[in-house]
């Protein structure tokens, strides 16, 4: 059977879907990470902390699936990217996994015993479970932008030359901080929306405003670094966008400054960085005006704009290699086969709308602000 | 050459994290459906005691569920972190079921589980039952897709090697999904989960009945567990996954090794009840055999032959020789994609390409192999026979034991109504408490059997395990093994303590569960008094 959509189009669709998944993850589980990272600061007493935890209590589990689905979808549609990035970031991935394991357990087990020491320990576990993934994801994106130190042999087996500490350099640190600011902003916006008016609500809004300002500053600084320090890679000659997924069949080069080339070639792409600035500004204005829905819309737009900017600036690159640019992974050489991309698209078209429908229902059922009264009386609350 | 220390450590880490993950999964699979049964009775009869029953087991379900989810994240990412060449080599096929699992099953389970825990006073009774059902459906569908992926590793259908991309690619997605090995494994695995949950519920209920605590709740739970457990115990044995063992050479090798059958016997072959298999002597000492049974079970016929290890090794030798030709053709195609002669040779021998790769354990270039090398490589296709032999007997023995156990429990709950004259009931219940760990042992034995039995292959006949690992260093892997062991060990201790505390606390709900202050419960949550 030959799939009715051509290979090149499917690859672009799956590149877009990878973006949808990452943005979906940032918009849903992103606020859970932000909320967890804010927990020790916006809530002081046990009851305040329980309000914060229960503001994501019923939905974090479903949100987390965006992360797991992201992993699965990259495995299915971009097996090369999955294989090289996860093993290349080996110890960093372990840190993320450990933090992401602590988080669900923290949510669930914290409330199982009343003693204060026990709860304080889980509060820190939740804080780590929120902050570390947010930071490491950003650091990873920073490294993707500068290139990752791997090379492929003729069997397409990947070898790495990097270390854990090598992951930290100015651009990756900046990206890490930006990621934290963006998700903390989103978490604060969610708390403002979900918690009854009072101390916790107001603290969340104050932290949110700081995070919004930080996001704007860091995003701008990132743009300056891009323009002055020159990062980028480019394809040399004619690559066949419908050819076999094999990096050895095309030529990629390091080309300082190339990450900005897409924006001058296709000015419409500037919409993404504009959204990346407009989002946090809107969130800031919303929080100052105590308009929580507007603030949440702003923080969502910020995440979409910032992630979109990174993706568009690199297209068609997905994972460039810093030590051997010829091994770089792009949209044209790292995907699954034509057939697999098509089948997975069909599956996505059937199931993603169903997922969105019942997720919407779950949010509707859990609609409304968490109150102090709730945490005192509802036996099902964490 | 391959660094075997990296391979062995990668295998150790995967085995540890997978076996740990599967301590929690079976209980989730089974308890979720038992919650559906209990809550259905509540909705149909409207008797508050069933609400208490459902909420009590739901509380234990929650403690267990969260660790199943948390440790499952590791599993999904470990293919990429530790088995990156595997991920590249088969991701085109293997990635799809994992992605579909997320989209179709895990979203369902995780989204509805939040409403199941938090929705008691926000949903109508029927709506809440629906959410509980969706959790059960989601977790069981999740198992389906994982076993489609695992089944493909055992029996890789619907795919071929593409020399242009140096990997396996899908040719028939339907064959991957409807893989008979995957189907058999799915039924076998979820049934085992149901048995596990039934033993758990039966054991805890017995403990309460013996102590005279929460007897109304305990007797009802006991009855549900006895009935559900009996059906599941029958299913797990009758629908064991042996039916797939005659499909391919590697599946045949698994069967021959777990039976320690060194030579092909005239059909129908007998089954060994006892014996001491010896890898060095390549024979089984002190064997006690029951005639005909193995041939009947595994081929479902009187005439089907069960191949022996020696014969399968000889066959592996010829496949290695054929595979070397395919390997040579691939190397020529790397240099010149247009080499039509090489492509023709490749097409003729491509099904044996994986066999040539077995030689890479001993030499970088399989084309330089001598006949002695080939024989040596062919013998690596034999898994560890004594381990297979005994694990299988332990697992299958426990399987039969559970049928008898639930038969007795069912008789006790339905015919005798918990009253036996000679104290048998109390004796049985005391035993029921002590055997709670047994289903976990049988299940872990089953996984080790399935995966040791697949060795030396990661993908049967396609990719040897030692080629699948990432190019990591020994210190890197030790770091994560130690990290996972410390984290998982701590969490296991906490989990067991919370579980025991929740069981000791029982089904009462005297205050807001998360609260620090003792307060009267919301009237809707008042528990029925103990009888």
Contacts between the chains, C-beta under 8 A, distances in Angstrom:
chain1	res1	chain2	res2	distance
A	46	B	516	5.7
A	50	B	514	5.9
A	57	B	114	7.4
A	57	B	118	6.4
A	58	B	114	3.9
A	58	B	115	6.6
A	58	B	117	7.2
A	58	B	118	4.0
A	58	B	119	7.6
A	59	B	111	7.8
A	59	B	114	5.5
A	60	B	114	7.7
A	61	B	69	7.1
A	61	B	110	4.3
A	61	B	111	7.4
A	61	B	113	5.7
A	61	B	114	5.2
A	62	B	107	6.6
A	62	B	110	4.6
A	62	B	111	3.6
A	62	B	114	6.0
A	64	B	69	7.8
A	64	B	110	6.7
A	65	B	102	6.2
A	65	B	106	5.1
A	65	B	107	4.8
A	65	B	110	4.9
A	65	B	111	7.5
A	67	B	73	7.7
A	68	B	72	7.8
A	68	B	73	6.3
A	68	B	76	5.9
A	68	B	102	5.2
A	68	B	106	6.0
A	69	B	99	6.9
A	69	B	102	3.7
A	69	B	103	6.0
A	69	B	106	7.3
A	69	B	107	7.1
A	71	B	76	5.2
A	71	B	77	5.8
A	71	B	80	7.5
A	71	B	98	8.0
A	71	B	102	7.8
A	72	B	76	6.4
A	72	B	95	6.9
A	72	B	98	4.4
A	72	B	99	3.8
A	72	B	100	7.8
A	72	B	101	6.7
A	72	B	102	4.2
A	72	B	103	7.7
A	73	B	99	4.8
A	73	B	102	7.3
A	73	B	103	8.0
A	75	B	76	7.9
A	75	B	79	7.0
A	75	B	80	6.9
A	75	B	87	6.6
A	75	B	91	5.7
A	75	B	94	7.6
A	75	B	95	3.6
A	75	B	98	5.6
A	75	B	99	6.4
A	76	B	91	7.1
A	76	B	95	3.5
A	76	B	96	4.7
A	76	B	98	6.8
A	76	B	99	3.9
A	76	B	100	8.0
A	77	B	95	7.4
A	77	B	99	7.6
A	79	B	87	5.7
A	79	B	88	5.8
A	79	B	90	8.0
A	79	B	91	2.3
A	79	B	92	6.0
A	79	B	95	5.5
A	79	B	167	7.7
A	80	B	88	5.8
A	80	B	91	7.5
A	82	B	79	7.7
A	82	B	80	4.8
A	82	B	87	5.6
A	82	B	91	6.3
A	82	B	95	7.1
A	83	B	80	5.8
A	83	B	84	4.0
A	83	B	85	7.1
A	83	B	87	3.9
A	83	B	88	4.2
A	83	B	91	6.6
A	83	B	470	8.0
A	84	B	84	6.6
A	84	B	88	7.8
A	85	B	80	7.2
A	86	B	77	6.0
A	86	B	79	8.0
A	86	B	80	2.9
A	86	B	81	4.7
A	86	B	84	6.8
A	86	B	87	7.8
A	87	B	80	6.2
A	87	B	81	5.5
A	87	B	82	7.1
A	87	B	84	3.8
A	87	B	470	3.8
A	87	B	471	7.4
A	87	B	472	6.8
A	90	B	81	5.6
A	90	B	470	7.3
A	90	B	472	6.0
A	90	B	476	5.6
A	90	B	480	7.6
A	91	B	476	6.4
A	91	B	479	6.6
A	91	B	480	7.4
A	93	B	77	6.3
A	93	B	80	7.8
A	93	B	81	5.2
A	94	B	81	7.4
A	94	B	479	7.4
A	94	B	480	4.8
A	94	B	483	6.1
A	97	B	73	6.3
A	97	B	74	5.4
A	97	B	77	6.1
A	98	B	483	6.4
A	98	B	487	5.7
A	100	B	70	7.5
A	100	B	73	5.6
A	101	B	70	4.4
A	101	B	71	6.8
A	101	B	73	6.6
A	101	B	74	7.0
A	101	B	487	6.5
A	101	B	491	7.5
A	102	B	487	7.9
A	103	B	70	7.9
A	104	B	66	5.0
A	104	B	69	5.8
A	104	B	70	4.7
A	105	B	66	5.9
A	105	B	67	6.7
A	105	B	70	5.7
A	105	B	491	6.1
A	105	B	494	7.8
A	107	B	66	7.6
A	108	B	62	6.5
A	108	B	63	7.1
A	108	B	66	4.1
A	109	B	63	7.7
A	109	B	66	7.5
A	109	B	494	6.4
A	109	B	498	6.3
A	111	B	513	6.5
A	111	B	514	3.5
A	112	B	63	7.5
A	112	B	498	5.2
A	112	B	501	7.5
A	112	B	502	7.8
A	113	B	498	7.9
A	113	B	501	7.8
A	114	B	515	7.5
A	114	B	516	4.6
A	116	B	516	7.9
A	154	B	334	5.6
A	155	B	166	5.9
A	156	B	88	6.1
A	156	B	165	7.8
A	156	B	166	4.7
A	156	B	167	7.3
A	157	B	85	5.3
A	157	B	88	7.6
A	157	B	471	6.9
A	158	B	84	6.1
A	158	B	85	7.6
A	158	B	88	7.5
A	158	B	470	7.7
A	158	B	471	6.6
A	159	B	471	4.8
A	160	B	471	6.6
A	244	B	162	7.2
A	244	B	164	3.8
A	244	B	165	4.8
A	245	B	165	5.0
A	246	B	164	6.1
A	246	B	165	5.1
A	246	B	166	6.8
A	249	B	164	7.9
A	336	B	91	6.9
A	336	B	92	4.7
A	336	B	95	7.1
A	336	B	169	7.9
A	337	B	92	5.1
A	337	B	162	7.5
A	337	B	165	7.6
A	337	B	169	4.3
A	337	B	170	6.3
A	339	B	169	7.4
A	339	B	170	5.4
A	339	B	171	7.7
A	339	B	173	7.1
A	340	B	92	5.1
A	340	B	93	7.4
A	340	B	95	7.8
A	340	B	96	6.1
A	340	B	169	7.3
A	340	B	170	5.3
A	340	B	173	7.8
A	343	B	96	6.9
A	343	B	170	7.7
A	343	B	173	5.2
A	344	B	96	6.0
A	344	B	99	6.4
A	344	B	100	8.0
A	347	B	96	7.9
A	347	B	99	7.7
A	347	B	100	5.6
A	347	B	103	6.6
A	347	B	104	7.7
A	348	B	103	6.8
A	351	B	100	7.8
A	351	B	103	4.5
A	351	B	104	5.3
A	352	B	103	6.8
A	355	B	103	6.6
A	355	B	107	4.7
A	355	B	108	7.9
A	355	B	111	7.7
A	358	B	107	8.0
A	358	B	108	7.4
A	358	B	111	5.8
A	358	B	112	7.4
A	358	B	134	7.9
A	359	B	107	7.6
A	359	B	111	5.7
A	362	B	111	5.2
A	362	B	112	7.5
A	362	B	114	6.3
A	362	B	115	5.6
A	365	B	115	5.8
A	365	B	119	5.9
A	365	B	122	5.4
A	365	B	123	6.5
A	366	B	114	7.5
A	366	B	115	7.5
A	366	B	118	6.6
A	366	B	119	7.8
A	366	B	122	7.2
A	375	B	512	7.5
A	375	B	514	6.9
A	375	B	515	7.4
A	376	B	512	6.2
A	376	B	515	6.4
A	376	B	517	7.8
A	376	B	519	7.0
A	377	B	512	5.8
A	377	B	519	7.5
A	377	B	522	5.5
A	378	B	121	7.5
A	378	B	512	6.3
A	378	B	522	7.0
A	379	B	509	5.3
A	379	B	511	7.2
A	379	B	512	5.0
A	379	B	513	4.8
A	379	B	514	7.9
A	379	B	521	5.9
A	379	B	522	6.6
A	379	B	525	5.2
A	380	B	117	5.9
A	380	B	118	5.5
A	380	B	120	5.8
A	380	B	121	7.8
A	380	B	513	7.2
A	381	B	118	7.6
A	381	B	512	6.8
A	381	B	513	7.4
A	381	B	514	5.1
A	382	B	514	5.1
